[in-house]
Amino acid sequence: MNKNVEFGFGIAPVGDRNLTDQELYSEVLSDCKVGHQLGYDSAWMLEHHFSDYYPTPSPLLFMSNLAPQFPGLSFGTSVLVAPWYQPMRLAGEIAMLSNLCSGNLFLGLGRGTAKLEYDAFGINMEEARDRFTDCCEILKLALSGQTFSYQGKYHSTNREVRIRPEPNSERIHLYGAIGSPQSASIMAGMGLPPLNVCQFPFHILEKSMNLWDDQANKSGYPSDNRRPVLVHTLMADSDDEALDLARKHLSEYFSLQTKHYEADADFWSDIKGYEQFSRFFKNLNLLSDPDNIDGFAGHNFVGSAKKVCEQVEKLREIGLNYMIVHPATVGVPRKLRQDVLRRFAETVAPEFVPGFSKAA
C-alpha cells in the first residue's frame, strides 16, 4: 500500500579529504546518476560560501548543469539564503531554470546563520528577517508570471515589471526553512509551506509542525501538500554497524560545522532575531565528539533497514511526507554514500512505495 510518502536525496561536494574542488563536483554528478537510476524523485543541494563546509555558492547554477544530464529529475534547495540575494535577479534565474529543466523545483528559502557569510557579503544579520520578507514576497509575485510592483524595506521594484522568461509556475514550489518552533509560525504566516531538517528530536519537529498548522489555518493560506524533511542517513546490516559509521562521519560533520559557524565565538546572543541559536550552536562542539553522536543518530536514518523503516514511519506520523535521504556529509566516501542510497532504495522505500526502485 502506498503510504503517501515520496523520497528525494541530498547531494553535495563531499568525499575523500584529498579531492580537489573539481573532483568534489564530480562526486555530485556521480551521486546524481545513481540516485536518478534508483528512482528517487529529486536531488537537493545546500548553499554555502567561503569555507570547506559544502562549498556550493550557487545551487541554481549547479542545477542548470545537472538538469539536461538527468531528464525528469526534480531539484530542491535546503536552502537558498534569501537575504543574500537581489530578489529580482533571483526571480529571473529561477524563471530561467524552470524553463531549462523538465522536473519540479522545490526551493527552500532560509535566513542563514553563519556570521562569516553575512560579514563577507557586507550585510547586517539584524536585517536578515526583513530582507528575507522582501525577497520572499518579491519571488511570490514575480514567479506568478504576472506584472507586479513591490515596495519593501530593503528592496523595491520602483515600477511595474514582469519577469522574463515567463516562469513555468507549475514547476516552482517555494518553502520556508524551519529552524525552530518560532520560525514555524513565521513561515506559516508568510504562506510558505514548511521545510524541516532532522536537526532536532522528533517531538520538536512535531511541535513545529503543529505550530505551522495552527498559524497557516489562522492566516488562511493554502499549502503545498508536500512536507519535505532532510534526514541524515547512514545504513548498514546492523544498527550497531550503522551507529559506528555515524560516530565517525557525523562527528566529523559537526566539527566542520563548528568551524564554519564559528560556534566558539557565540555571536548570536547579541544579534537581534538570532538569540535562540546561541544555545543550538554551543552544542556543535559536543557533537564533534563521537561519544556524543548516539542521541542525534536516534532521530535520523541511522541503522538497519528495520530501524530506518521505523524512523520513516515516525516522521510520516508527524506529517512529514517528502523525505530527503542525505548521506552526503563531509568525508563520507563515494562507495559508502552510494551504498546507502541503494540500501534505502531497495530495503526501505519499497515498504512505503511499492516498486519504488525498479532499477535497483
Secondary structure per residue as TSV (DSSP state, phi and psi in degrees):
chain	resnum	aa	ss	phi	psi
A	1	M	-	360.0	133.7
A	2	N	-	-73.0	121.2
A	3	K	-	-95.7	24.5
A	4	N	S	58.5	45.9
A	5	V	-	-125.7	140.9
A	6	E	E	-121.3	158.2
A	7	F	E	-130.7	128.5
A	8	G	E	-114.1	-174.3
A	9	F	E	-143.8	151.4
A	10	G	E	-91.4	140.1
A	11	I	-	-127.5	147.2
A	12	A	-	-164.2	155.0
A	13	P	S	-75.8	81.4
A	14	V	-	-133.4	162.5
A	15	G	-	159.5	-156.4
A	16	D	-	-57.3	146.1
A	17	R	T	-63.1	-24.7
A	18	N	T	-89.6	6.4
A	19	L	-	-78.6	143.2
A	20	T	-	-75.2	168.1
A	21	D	H	-60.7	-39.6
A	22	Q	H	-63.0	-40.6
A	23	E	H	-67.9	-36.3
A	24	L	H	-63.4	-36.5
A	25	Y	H	-68.7	-30.5
A	26	S	H	-66.8	-30.3
A	27	E	H	-62.0	-38.3
A	28	V	H	-62.1	-45.2
A	29	L	H	-61.1	-41.9
A	30	S	H	-64.3	-44.9
A	31	D	H	-63.4	-38.4
A	32	C	H	-63.0	-41.5
A	33	K	H	-61.0	-45.5
A	34	V	H	-66.2	-47.7
A	35	G	H	-61.5	-39.2
A	36	H	H	-64.4	-45.4
A	37	Q	H	-65.0	-33.0
A	38	L	H	-76.4	-14.4
A	39	G	T	103.7	7.9
A	40	Y	-	-63.7	148.6
A	41	D	S	-77.8	-32.7
A	42	S	E	-153.0	156.7
A	43	A	E	-116.6	132.1
A	44	W	E	-117.6	139.3
A	45	M	E	-125.1	157.7
A	46	L	-	-105.5	164.3
A	47	E	-	-117.6	123.9
A	48	H	B	-150.7	157.7
A	49	H	-	-135.4	151.7
A	50	F	S	71.3	14.0
A	51	S	S	-155.6	179.0
A	52	D	S	-76.6	-3.7
A	53	Y	S	-82.5	96.5
A	54	Y	S	49.6	64.1
A	55	P	-	-70.5	82.6
A	56	T	B	-130.8	81.7
A	57	P	S	-69.3	-18.4
A	58	S	-	-142.0	87.7
A	59	P	H	-56.2	-37.7
A	60	L	H	-65.1	-38.4
A	61	L	H	-63.7	-42.9
A	62	F	H	-61.9	-42.8
A	63	M	H	-63.4	-36.5
A	64	S	H	-65.8	-25.3
A	65	N	H	-78.7	-39.0
A	66	L	H	-76.3	-35.1
A	67	A	T	-53.8	-48.7
A	68	P	T	-71.4	-20.1
A	69	Q	T	-80.6	-23.8
A	70	F	S	-132.0	70.1
A	71	P	T	-59.1	136.7
A	72	G	T	92.3	-18.0
A	73	L	-	-75.5	134.0
A	74	S	E	-88.6	163.5
A	75	F	E	-133.0	149.0
A	76	G	E	-137.8	160.7
A	77	T	E	-123.1	140.0
A	78	S	E	-141.4	66.1
A	79	V	E	-143.1	172.8
A	80	L	E	-84.3	128.6
A	81	V	E	-88.0	96.6
A	82	A	G	-56.7	-39.5
A	83	P	G	-64.6	-15.3
A	84	W	G	-87.2	-3.9
A	85	Y	S	-107.0	151.3
A	86	Q	-	-81.4	111.1
A	87	P	H	-59.3	-36.7
A	88	M	H	-66.0	-41.0
A	89	R	H	-65.9	-42.4
A	90	L	H	-60.6	-43.0
A	91	A	H	-59.7	-42.7
A	92	G	H	-63.5	-39.0
A	93	E	H	-69.2	-38.8
A	94	I	H	-64.1	-41.8
A	95	A	H	-60.3	-43.1
A	96	M	H	-59.0	-49.3
A	97	L	H	-61.5	-35.8
A	98	S	H	-65.2	-21.4
A	99	N	H	-94.5	-11.3
A	100	L	H	-99.5	-15.5
A	101	C	-	-113.3	159.9
A	102	S	S	-105.4	-6.2
A	103	G	S	-102.6	-172.5
A	104	N	-	-82.4	159.4
A	105	L	E	-116.3	113.3
A	106	F	E	-103.5	97.6
A	107	L	E	-104.5	98.9
A	108	G	E	-74.7	135.3
A	109	L	E	-118.3	137.8
A	110	G	E	-143.7	176.7
A	111	R	-	-90.4	-26.5
A	112	G	-	81.0	147.9
A	113	T	-	-133.9	5.7
A	114	A	-	-92.0	116.1
A	115	K	H	-64.0	-33.6
A	116	L	H	-51.9	-48.2
A	117	E	H	-70.4	-42.6
A	118	Y	H	-61.0	-44.6
A	119	D	H	-61.5	-44.3
A	120	A	H	-65.2	-31.7
A	121	F	H	-85.2	-4.6
A	122	G	T	71.2	32.2
A	123	I	-	-116.9	131.6
A	124	N	-	-73.5	125.2
A	125	M	G	-61.3	-26.4
A	126	E	G	-70.1	-13.2
A	127	E	G	-88.2	-4.3
A	128	A	H	-58.5	-44.6
A	129	R	H	-65.2	-43.7
A	130	D	H	-69.6	-37.2
A	131	R	H	-65.3	-39.0
A	132	F	H	-60.1	-45.5
A	133	T	H	-60.8	-48.4
A	134	D	H	-56.4	-47.8
A	135	C	H	-62.5	-46.5
A	136	C	H	-64.7	-41.6
A	137	E	H	-65.8	-39.8
A	138	I	H	-65.8	-42.6
A	139	L	H	-60.5	-43.7
A	140	K	H	-63.0	-41.0
A	141	L	H	-69.4	-47.8
A	142	A	H	-65.9	-40.9
A	143	L	T	-80.2	-0.9
A	144	S	T	-73.8	-18.1
A	145	G	T	86.6	-1.0
A	146	Q	S	-94.0	160.9
A	147	T	-	-69.6	138.6
A	148	F	B	-154.4	168.0
A	149	S	-	-139.5	159.2
A	150	Y	-	-151.7	138.1
A	151	Q	B	-125.9	110.9
A	152	G	-	-123.4	-173.4
A	153	K	S	-72.9	-39.4
A	154	Y	S	-117.2	-18.8
A	155	H	-	-136.2	136.3
A	156	S	B	-143.0	153.4
A	157	T	-	-86.0	-25.7
A	158	N	S	67.7	-2.2
A	159	R	S	-171.5	171.5
A	160	E	-	-78.3	135.4
A	161	V	B	-140.9	164.9
A	162	R	-	-138.7	130.6
A	163	I	-	-70.3	133.2
A	164	R	S	-126.6	139.6
A	165	P	S	-68.0	161.9
A	166	E	-	-61.7	124.3
A	167	P	-	-67.8	143.3
A	168	N	-	-83.4	82.9
A	169	S	G	-60.8	-29.5
A	170	E	G	-65.9	-22.7
A	171	R	G	-91.6	-12.0
A	172	I	E	-101.4	122.8
A	173	H	E	-129.0	118.2
A	174	L	E	-96.6	143.1
A	175	Y	E	-134.6	154.0
A	176	G	E	-107.6	125.7
A	177	A	E	-69.4	133.3
A	178	I	-	-100.5	104.3
A	179	G	S	-96.9	-8.1
A	180	S	S	-168.3	162.5
A	181	P	H	-56.1	-34.6
A	182	Q	H	-60.3	-42.5
A	183	S	H	-70.1	-22.4
A	184	A	H	-60.4	-45.1
A	185	S	H	-65.8	-38.6
A	186	I	H	-63.2	-46.4
A	187	M	H	-64.9	-40.1
A	188	A	H	-64.1	-39.3
A	189	G	H	-64.5	-25.4
A	190	M	T	-89.7	-0.9
A	191	G	T	77.2	24.1
A	192	L	-	-102.0	121.5
A	193	P	-	-58.2	154.0
A	194	P	E	-84.0	140.6
A	195	L	E	-120.5	118.5
A	196	N	E	-109.7	160.9
A	197	V	E	-129.8	140.9
A	198	C	T	-77.9	51.3
A	199	Q	T	-81.8	-19.4
A	200	F	S	-120.1	158.2
A	201	P	-	-59.2	161.4
A	202	F	H	-58.9	-35.0
A	203	H	H	-68.4	-27.7
A	204	I	H	-73.5	-40.8
A	205	L	H	-59.9	-41.5
A	206	E	H	-63.9	-41.9
A	207	K	H	-61.5	-43.2
A	208	S	H	-61.5	-43.7
A	209	M	H	-66.5	-37.7
A	210	N	H	-64.6	-41.3
A	211	L	H	-66.2	-39.3
A	212	W	H	-61.3	-47.3
A	213	D	H	-60.3	-43.9
A	214	D	H	-60.7	-47.2
A	215	Q	H	-70.3	-38.8
A	216	A	H	-61.5	-39.8
A	217	N	H	-65.2	-40.0
A	218	K	H	-67.2	-37.8
A	219	S	H	-78.9	-20.0
A	220	G	T	74.5	23.1
A	221	Y	-	-86.7	136.3
A	222	P	-	-69.7	154.0
A	223	S	-	-122.1	144.3
A	224	D	-	-60.4	137.3
A	225	N	S	-71.8	-18.5
A	226	R	-	-78.8	138.1
A	227	R	-	-124.8	85.7
A	228	P	E	-76.0	150.0
A	229	V	E	-145.7	131.5
A	230	L	E	-93.0	129.5
A	231	V	E	-128.7	122.2
A	232	H	E	-61.8	133.9
A	233	T	E	-133.7	123.2
A	234	L	E	-141.6	118.0
A	235	M	E	-120.9	153.1
A	236	A	-	-154.2	-177.9
A	237	D	S	-65.2	-32.4
A	238	S	S	-129.2	160.4
A	239	D	H	-61.8	-40.0
A	240	D	H	-64.6	-40.7
A	241	E	H	-64.3	-41.9
A	242	A	H	-66.0	-38.3
A	243	L	H	-66.2	-35.8
A	244	D	H	-62.0	-40.6
A	245	L	H	-62.4	-41.1
A	246	A	H	-64.7	-42.5
A	247	R	H	-60.7	-36.1
A	248	K	H	-75.6	-53.0
A	249	H	H	-88.2	-38.3
A	250	L	H	-72.9	-31.5
A	251	S	H	-65.3	-36.8
A	252	E	H	-66.3	-39.1
A	253	Y	H	-60.5	-45.3
A	254	F	H	-70.1	-31.2
A	255	S	H	-62.4	-42.3
A	256	L	H	-69.5	-36.9
A	257	Q	H	-59.0	-43.4
A	258	T	H	-57.1	-41.5
A	259	K	H	-70.2	-46.2
A	260	H	H	-63.5	-43.0
A	261	Y	T	-87.7	0.5
A	262	E	T	49.9	51.1
A	263	A	G	-59.3	-31.9
A	264	D	G	-66.0	-23.7
A	265	A	G	-75.9	-25.8
A	266	D	-	50.7	60.1
A	267	F	-	-70.2	-31.2
A	268	W	G	-70.9	-26.5
A	269	S	G	-62.7	-22.1
A	270	D	G	-105.3	6.7
A	271	I	S	-109.5	115.4
A	272	K	T	-58.4	129.6
A	273	G	T	94.0	-9.4
A	274	Y	-	-122.1	9.2
A	275	E	T	-55.8	-36.2
A	276	Q	T	-68.4	-17.5
A	277	F	H	-81.1	-12.2
A	278	S	H	-58.9	-47.8
A	279	R	H	-69.0	-37.6
A	280	F	H	-61.3	-46.4
A	281	F	H	-73.7	-22.9
A	282	K	H	-63.2	-25.8
A	283	N	H	-76.2	-15.2
A	284	L	H	-62.1	-40.9
A	285	N	H	-61.9	-38.9
A	286	L	H	-63.2	-42.5
A	287	L	H	-75.2	-11.5
A	288	S	T	-72.0	-14.0
A	289	D	S	-89.6	119.9
A	290	P	G	-53.2	-28.2
A	291	D	G	-70.1	-12.6
A	292	N	G	-106.9	10.2
A	293	I	-	-83.1	-23.6
A	294	D	H	-56.0	-41.1
A	295	G	H	-63.9	-45.2
A	296	F	H	-62.2	-43.2
A	297	A	H	-60.0	-29.9
A	298	G	T	-66.5	-20.0
A	299	H	T	-116.5	30.5
A	300	N	T	-132.7	-179.7
A	301	F	E	-87.0	74.5
A	302	V	E	-121.1	113.3
A	303	G	E	153.8	-167.7
A	304	S	-	-75.2	172.9
A	305	A	H	-57.3	-41.6
A	306	K	H	-60.7	-46.8
A	307	K	H	-64.3	-43.4
A	308	V	H	-66.9	-36.6
A	309	C	H	-58.8	-40.1
A	310	E	H	-63.8	-38.7
A	311	Q	H	-68.6	-39.5
A	312	V	H	-58.2	-44.8
A	313	E	H	-63.7	-38.7
A	314	K	H	-63.0	-43.6
A	315	L	H	-66.1	-38.6
A	316	R	H	-62.5	-39.2
A	317	E	H	-65.1	-30.8
A	318	I	H	-70.9	-21.4
A	319	G	T	111.0	9.9
A	320	L	-	-95.2	116.8
A	321	N	-	-123.7	7.0
A	322	Y	E	-131.4	96.7
A	323	M	E	-102.2	128.7
A	324	I	E	-102.6	106.3
A	325	V	E	-74.4	120.3
A	326	H	E	-127.8	88.9
A	327	P	-	-93.1	-0.5
A	328	A	-	-89.0	71.1
A	329	T	-	-110.9	164.3
A	330	V	T	-51.9	133.3
A	331	G	T	81.9	-10.8
A	332	V	-	-74.8	117.1
A	333	P	-	-70.0	159.2
A	334	R	H	-53.7	-45.7
A	335	K	H	-57.6	-43.2
A	336	L	H	-71.1	-45.0
A	337	R	H	-55.5	-47.3
A	338	Q	H	-75.8	-28.2
A	339	D	H	-64.7	-40.0
A	340	V	H	-64.1	-44.2
A	341	L	H	-60.0	-41.6
A	342	R	H	-68.5	-44.7
A	343	R	H	-57.8	-46.6
A	344	F	I	-62.8	-44.3
A	345	A	I	-64.7	-34.1
A	346	E	I	-89.6	-30.9
A	347	T	I	-117.1	-18.8
A	348	V	I	-111.7	-56.7
A	349	A	G	-54.7	-40.2
A	350	P	G	-63.9	-19.4
A	351	E	G	-69.7	-18.4
A	352	F	T	-116.0	-28.3
A	353	V	S	-132.2	91.9
A	354	P	T	-54.4	136.1
A	355	G	T	75.1	18.3
A	356	F	T	-52.4	-51.8
A	357	S	T	-112.7	77.6
A	358	K	T	-67.4	-22.2
A	359	A	T	-94.6	-3.0
A	360	A	-	-66.2	360.0
